[in-house]
Amino acid sequence: MLRGISGTRTSFNLIIPVLIIVCLSQFVYLNTLSNQFVYDDEFIITNNSFIKTWNNFPKLFNREYFEYSGELSYRPVATATYFIDHALWRLAPAGYHFTNNCLHTLNAALLFFLLLHLFRHTGGAFAGALLFACHPVLSETVNAVCFREDLLACAFFLSSFLLYCKTNARRSYFLYAASLICYFFGIFSKEIAITLPLLIFLYDVLFTGMCKKTLHYYSGYVFVTLFYLIIRFVFLHNPVESTVSYPENSIWVNCLTMSKVCAYYIKLLFLPVKLCSDYVIPRSFSLREPAVAVSLFLIASVAAVVYKLFIHHKHLVFSPVWFFITLLPVLNIIPIENIMAERYLYLPAVSFCILCAGFDCARQAYECFFWKTVCNCRHFEWHSNIVFNKNFK
């Protein structure tokens, strides 16, 4: 009887922070409902006849996808949601923005439960989730409907990760299958989700120490990954992607340039100012360039901190490891069209929240309210193409 009462109290204690996270996340992005379609939204939504009839839905699964979807990469799950949105809202921007807001809210709630599982501390998990809900650098992803793939990939990524954690605890093959299904949908939402298996392995190394006992679980994620790679690069490869090359067609220039980008991403997480929707990154050609030297020093410092933490505080290593691993797909290792964008930080930003929850920085919860104000102000920059161009062009 006492155990039942205790369980009820525990559940009730979790409902309150989750409700606050949901309400705050919705409130922060409430004014986006009055925004119009901006940026690539008009190409992906407004002027795209592909999503306006369900007769085109089967084309999500063949090479015609690239011709009609407006996507450069194969992301059928994201495109499928546009079909659903159009069926519900037609071309009313508020409906599409509402869907994005709900996905962001879901991600904040999922992150709360992930942080709670990792650190067993409600206060730290609550602070970390609030930071995620309000962090200004994530506003680009939520404001632009055409960047929904990042929201979806994160939702399936976090769901799959949480389900794997529960699989470990309960030895449930049902939860394991559900985790694999979420990973499948995540990876077909956006390729950044391909980093999940590596993070799951490192989770076992840092938190459970059960790598050998859970080795058979990894095979499922490897199978899904191989299936995706075959579909992505063999059967449904977009030839246009092959035309994208390294900066100045040089791997060396690419490495130097991307070191600056990586350092700037770190700066944006800790100091989200001078945000921009279209970054122009000067190419770097020498290690002697001050920006390159400073960037490499910063990255080396983070690596040194990771080494120290691994010796004394293994759990905190998970934060920087999460950041660099989830950033790998957008570090231009395989050439991509835009080498830097704030939307690329949506999933890596979870690392910052893990760090805050790990240190149990209660003051971060108060800072998020300041960031909420900054975030709210930024939504007006995405109100329409006229306002957008005035602020970013």
N, C-alpha and C positions, 0 to 999 in steps of 0.2 A: 504493500500500500504506500509506504513512505517512498519507495523507489519510483512509483507511478507519479506521486505528487512532485518529486524532485525533477522527473523528466518533463512534466508539464510546465514547471517553473522555468526550466532551461529553455524550452521551446518558446515560451512567452517572452523571455529575456532577449531572444534572437529576433522576434517579430518586430520589436520597437526599433532597433537600429536599421533593420531592412526597410521598414516603412519610411524612416527618415531619409535613407539613401534614395529610395524610389521617389519620394516627394521632392527632395532637393534636386535630384537629377532632372526631373521633369520641369521644375521651376526654373532652373538655370537656362534651359533651352526653350522655355515657353514662348519667347518672342520670335523664335524661328518659324512659328506657324504662320506668321504674316509675311514671311519672305517669299520671293518668287523663285523661279528656276534660274540658276546662274551657272557660269563657267561652262563645263561640258554637259550640264543637265539638259540643255536644249538639244544637243546632238544625241544624247542617250535616251531622253524621254520625249520632249515636246515634238521634235521633228522626226521621230523614229517610228515609222509605221509598223515595224517588226513586232513591237510589243502590244499593238492595238487589236490583234486578232489571235485567238487561240489556235487557229489553223497553222500558225507559224511555230507553235511550241515544239513540235518534233524536230525543228531545225536546230534546236539547242544541242542536239546529239550527233550532228554531222558537220561537214566542212562549211556548209552554208552559214554556220554560226558567225564566222568572222566577217562575212559579207554584209550581214544585216544587223548584227548586235551592236556594232560600234565599239567593240572591245578589241584590244590588241592581243590579249592573252585569253586562254580558255577558262572562263569563269561562269559556268552555266547556272550555278545556284543563285548568284547575284542577279543575273538576267531574269531568271524565273520569278524572282520577287517583284520585278518591274511589271511582269504580266499580271501578277496578282494585284499590285497597286493600281494598275490602269483599270482593271475590272472593278475595283472598289471605288476609286476616286476620279476616274477618267483623267483629266489634265488639271486637276485642282492641286496646286503646289502644297497646300497645307496637309493633305493626306500623306503625301510622300515624306514630308518633313516629320510628320507624326510617327511614321514607321521608323525613320532613323532615330528619333528621340527615344522610342520604346526599345530599340535594339541597344542603344547606349545605356539606358537604364538597366536593362537586363545584364549587360556586361558588368556594370558597377556592382549589382547584386551578386553575380557569380563570383566576382573578385573578392567580395566580402567573405563568402563561404570558403574560398580557396585560402585566403589569408588566415581565417579562423582555423582551418585544418592545419596549416603549416606551423602556426605559432601558438595556438591554443589560448589566445588572448583577445577577448571581444573588443576591448578598447583600441588595440593596435589595428585589428582588422577593420574596425569601423572608421578609424582615421584614414587608413590606406584607401578604402573604398570611396570615402568622401573626396579625397584628393583626385582620384580617377574621375569621379563624376564632374568635378569642377575645373580640372586642369585646362588652361587656355590653349595649350598646344594641340589638344584633341578636338578643338572646335571646328577646324577645317573639315575633318572627317564627318562630323555630325551635320554640319551646315550644308554641305554639298551632297545632294542625293546620289550623284554619280560615283561617290566614293564609298557607297554602301558595302562594297565587297570587304573592306577592312572591318567594318562593324560585324558582319556575318562571320568572317574568318575568326575574329576574336571570340565571338559567342560560342561557336562550335569548338574552338581550341580550348577555352576555359572549361566548357562542359565535359569534353573528352578527358581533360586532365583530372577534373574532380571525380569523374566516374572511375578513372583508373585508380585514384587514391582510395576510393571506397572498395574497389575490387581487391586491392591489397589487404584491406582490413577485414573484409567479409568472405574472401575467396568465392565470389559470386561470378559465375560465367555469364549470367544475364547482364550484370553491370559491365562486364568486360566487353560483351557484344555491343552494348549501347555506347561504350566509349569508342569502339572502332567505327561505329556508324557515324558518330559525331565527327570523328577525325576525317572520315570519308567526305562528309559534307563540307567540313572546314577547308580541306585541301582543294575542293572544287569550287569554293567561294573565292579563295585567293591563295596563291602559291606560298605565301609566307607561313601558312600553317604546316608546311612540310617539316618545320623545325621541331614539332611536338615530340617525336620519338626520342630525339637526343635529350630534350629537357626531362622527359620521363625517366630516362636512364640516370641522368644526373640527380634527379629527385631521389631515386633509390640510393644512390651513392651518398648523398648528403643527409638525408632524413631517415631512411629506413634501414640502410645497410643490408638490404635483402636482394642484392643484384643477382646472386646465383639462384636463389629460390624463385625469383620472378622472371628468370631468363626465358621461359617458355611463353610468357605474355608478350615479349617484344616481337615475336615472329609475326603476330597479327598486324602490328603497325608497319613492319617491314613489308609485308605482303600488300597492304593498302598503298604504301608509298611506291612500290614497284609498279603496281597497277596504274597509279596516277601518272608516273613518268612515261610509261608506255603509251598511254592515251595522249598525254600532253606533247610528247616529242616525236611520236611515230605516227599515230593515226590522226590526231587533230592538232598538228603543228601549224602555226601561222607563218607562212613564208616571209611576211613583212618583218618579223622579229629578227630574221637573219641579216637584215640591212642595217640594224643598229650596231654600232661599233664602239670601241673604247675612245675616250677623249684623245684627240690627235693620233688615233690608231696606235696608241702606245700603252702597254701594260704598266710600264714604269710611271708614266704620267698619270695613269688611272689610279695607281696605288697612292701616289703623293696627294692627288686631288681628293680622293676618298678619305684619306686620313683627316683632312680638314673638315670634311662633311661629318665624319664620325664624331669628332671633337665638338662640332657645332651642335650636333644632336644632344650630346651630354649637357652642353650649356643650356639648351632650350628646356630640358627637363627641370633644371635647377633654377633657371632664370628665364622664364618665358616672356621675353620682351622682343620688340622689333620682329613680330611675326609676319610672315609673307606667304602668299599663295604661289609665287613663281620665283624661286631662287635662281640667281645667276651666279654660278660658282666659277671664279677665274681658274684656269688650268695652272697647275704647278709643275715645274720642270726640275727643281733642285731641292736637295735637303737643306740648303743654306737659306731658303726663303723663311723669314720669321714666322709666318703663319703655319708652315709645315713643321718647323722645329717645335713650336709651342704645342701644336696638335699631337705630335708624336710623343712629346714629353708628358702631356696629359694622359694619353692612352697607356704609356709605360707606367705612369704613377698608379693608374687604376689597376693595371696588372700586378703591380707590387702589393697593393692593398689586398687584392684577391688572394695572393699567396699568403700574406700574413693572416688573413681571416681564415683561410683553409686550415691553418695550423691551430688557431685558438678558437675560432667561432665559425664552424663549418656552415651553419644554417644561413649566415649572412652572405656567404659566397653566392647563394642562389640568386641574389639580386643582380649583381654585375654579369653573372653568367647568363641569366635570362635576357638581359639587354643585348649583349653581343651576339648571342645565338639567334634570337628572333630578328635581329637586324641583318644577319647574313644574306638573306635573299635580295635585299635592296642595297647592298654595298657594291653593286656593279661588278661582281665577280663574273656573272653572266651579264653582258651589256644590257642595260635598260634605257628606255627613252629619256626619263627624267632622273637625274642622278641624285637629286635631293628634293624632298617634299615632306611637309609636316604630317601628312596622312601616313607616311611610312613609320611614324613613331607610335601609332595607336596601340599596337600590341607590345612593342618594346617598352612603352611607358608603364606597363604593369610592373616592370623592374623597380621603378622609382617608388611605387606604392608598397612593394615587398620590402624595400629598404626601410621605409618609414614605419611600417608595421613591425619589422624586425627590431628596430631600435625603440619601438613603442614611443614615438615622439608625439605626445599629446598636442603640442603646440601646432603641429601640422594641421590638425583639425581646425584650428582657428585661422591658420593661413589660407585654408581652402575657401573660407568665406571671402577673404580679400580677392583670391583668384576668381571666385564666382563673379565678383563685380567686374573684374577685367574681362572675363569670359562673356558676360552679358553685354558689355559695351561692344565687343567684337562682333556679335551677331548682326548688328546693324550694318556692318561692312559687307555682309552677304545678303542684304535685303533685296537688291536687284542688280542687274548688269551695270546700270548707270553708277550706282553707289560703289559696286565692286571695282569697276574700272578706275574710278576716282581714287580709291584707296590703294590699289595694288599695281596700277599701271604707271 
